Amino acid sequence: DGNASAAARYKAAHRRSVEAYNRVFWDDAHSLYMDWIDVRERMPESGRRYFYTDHNMLAIIFGIADRPKAQRILKHLDRRYEELCRQFKLKREAIYATPANMYPVSRLGDLVDFGELQNQKTYPDYENGCSFFHSTGFEIAARGIAGQQDAAYDAFERVMRYGYARNRLWAAALKWDTGQLISEPLNNALLILWGFVRGCLGVRQSLKGLILEGTTAARLEGTRHTFCHFGRDVTVEVRNRRPVLR
């Protein structure tokens, strides 16, 4: 808004924060951001590597992870989906929502009440591996931002076809090994729609309006999507794999 000096200060602070976050938390050997590091332990040897998905997807969404890191995170995520399906003898659509973490927690002290809360000692149970619908929205958005628009649409289509059709996504989480919904009724599933707009349509919502960026999923060609932004209905049409405001 015309305050160039303040903008410069915040941009510099943001750059330093991104550099620091990558320096401390990026694990190049495992292609993920570590979950956390206890300050009482040695860094980075004691960092947890359960591959919690929220902060890895958010790092992509907010530009903390550059394009190569984003691609490596998502490749690792796809590999773990395949491994979990083989291990639990499930079809891919059974894990239609994004798990909280992709590897079982190995230290009980890292769990709430040492795993006593909702039997988190078992994977997947509650915050140790269950799928959360808000995380699904993050994955859809992250894939589109990373240039995987078709994979973003695959994730959106999967959750709508196998999740919404079965249970209307009324809960907070899915115990994907059994198909059981858990936790309380929440509106977390609304983030799935946000992820669709951001990751599949390439529309970024900001305080200054809508920013159209990137290409869209190929299967959206010719479609229109209407949603509310700041109290007004707006319609985006896909032309030549690009979002266009109508």
Secondary structure, DSSP 8 states (H G I E B T S, - for coil): ---HHHHHHHHHHHHHHHHHHHHHHEETTTTEE-S---TTS-TTTT---S-BHHHHHHHHHTTSS-HHHHHHHHHHHHHHHHHHHHHHT--GGGS-S-BSBSS----GGGSGGGGTGGGTTSSSBTTBT-EEHHHHHHHHHHHHHTT-HHHHHHHHHHIIIIIIHHHTT-SSEEETTTTEEES---STTHHHHHHIIIIIS-EEEETTEEEE-S---GGGTT-EEEEEETTEEEEEEEETTEEEE-
